[in-house]
């Protein structure tokens, strides 16, 4: 088996372990068993569990960005594009087993490495939305605003409508979320 294949096998095994057991409960022994390699083989590619986790997180964030970028359509107006991007990103988070497990562990156990992941994940989303907002401001499509603060508020509102609302109520349909977002947010930015 080629070196690159072994490395990829280890990453896949670690992703599976983190998805099933979380960060804290995953051990290098588990990863070695799942990858069907010796534990020492893992250390030829990764110094420790944190480095392996970082590799997986970087891949996950890149994958999330690709999902967001795949929804962009220059023929659609800014508000419609932003709604689609936010929905796709949060849908990705909600459907991806690894993010589900990590966000659960971060919330329930406060594992520092997982909290760091959650912050990176959120920071990446905010930076991406900030960029979309800045482009819309520069084109004169929306009012002047602080794009980073606005991106932060947009993300928090979207997360609340998708995740928090359904903790004690029936989930909102995508169309209803878009309508509410338009009502509470985009009307204020419209020129």
N, C-alpha and C positions, 0 to 999 in steps of 0.2 A: 504494500500500500504506500502511495506517495506521501511525502511529508505534508503537503498541502491538504491532502484528503484526511489525514489523521487530525490535523488542526481543525478542519471543518467538522469532523466527527465529534471532536471534543466540544466544540461550540454548540452543536446541535444537542448533544447529551446534556450539557450544562443548561441550555435553554429549557429543555424538557424538565430537568430537575427543579430549576427555579420556578417554572410554571406550576409544577405539582406541589412542591413543598415550601416555596418561598426562599428568600435569600438566607435567612438565619438557619434554617433546617437543612440547607444543601451543604454537603461536604464534598471534598475532593475525592474521597473514596467512592461516594455515590456516582459522581460524574465519571470516574474511571470505569466503574461497573457498567454504567449505561453505554459508555463509548466502547466498551470491550477493549480497553487499553490498560497498561500498567499505570499506576498513579504517577510514577516518575516521568512517563511520557507527557503528561499534562504539564509538568514543570519545565519541559523543554520549550514549551510555547508560551506559558503564562507563569509569572513569578508567584502568584497567589490567587486566591478566590476573588479578591477585589479587582484584580486586573482582568480576569476572565469575565466577571460581571460587567465591568466597564466596556469591554469589547461588545458584549451582547447589547448593552444599553445603547451604545453608539449605533449599532446596526438597527435597533428598534426605532430610534429617533430618525434615522435616515429613511427607513421604511415609511414612517408616519409622514415625513415631508413629501415623499413621492406620492403618497395617497392624496395629500392636500393639493399638490401641484397638478395632479391629474384632473382635478375638478375645475381648474381655472379655464375660463372661456372669455376671450377678449370681446366677444360680441354681447356678453351680458353686462348689465350695469353693475356698479360697485357693490351695492347692497345685496344683490342676488348672488354674486360671486362670494362675498364674505359669508353669507348664510351657508352656502354649499361647502365652503372650506371648513368652517367651524363644525358643521354637522358631521362631515366626513372624518375629521380629526377625532371628535369625541365618540363617534361610532366605532372608529378604529380602536380607541382606548377601551371601549365597552365590550368589544367582541374579541379582542386579542387576549388569550389566556394568560400570557405573561404579565401584561399590564394589570389585568384584573387581580391576579394574585399579589403583585407588588403593591398596588394601591391599597389592597386589603391589609397587607402586612404593615405598611406604613401607618395606616389609620389605627390599626388595632395594637400594634406592638411598638411603633415608633423606632424601628431599626434605623440607625443613622445612615447607613449606606442606601437604604431604600428611600428615606426622606430626601437624600441627595438626588436620587434618581427622579423622584416626583418633582423636585424643584427644577431640575434640568429639563424635564419634559414640559413643564408649564412655561419655563423661560423660553424654550424653543417655539412654542405656540405663540406666545406673546410677541416675540421678535418677528415671527412670520406675519402676524396680523398687523403689527406696527408698520411693516414694509408695505403691505397692501393699503393701509390708511394713508401713509405718506405719499404714495403714488396718486391716490385719489385726491388728496389735498393739492398736490402739484398740478394736476390736470384741471383743478377747479370743479371737481365733481361733488365735493363735500366742503362744509365749513372748515375754517382753520380750527384745529384742536391740538391737544397734546397727544400725539399718536401712541406713545407708550402707555400712558394712563388710560386712554380710550380703549386700547387693545386689552389691557388688564380687565377693565370693567366689562367689555364685551365677552371675554372668556368666562368671567365669573357668572354673568347672567346666563350664558348658554349652559354652563355646567349646572347651574341651579335648576334651569328648566328641564334638562335631560336627566340629571342624577338625583338631585335633592327632592324635586317634586314627587317623583315616583316612589320615594321611600314610604310614603303614607297615602298615596293616591294612584289612580290609574295613570299610566304613562300618557304623555301628550303625543299626538301625531306630529309628524315632521311639519306638515302644513300649518298646524296651530303654533308651533314653536316659531316658524318663520313669520307668521302674522304678528305674534306678540313681540318678536324682536323688531319688526318694522315699526310697530306702534310705539314701543317704549324707547327705542334707541334711534333708529334711522331717521325718523321724522325730525328729530332734533338736529341731526347732522345735515339734513337736506338743505340745499341752497334754493 
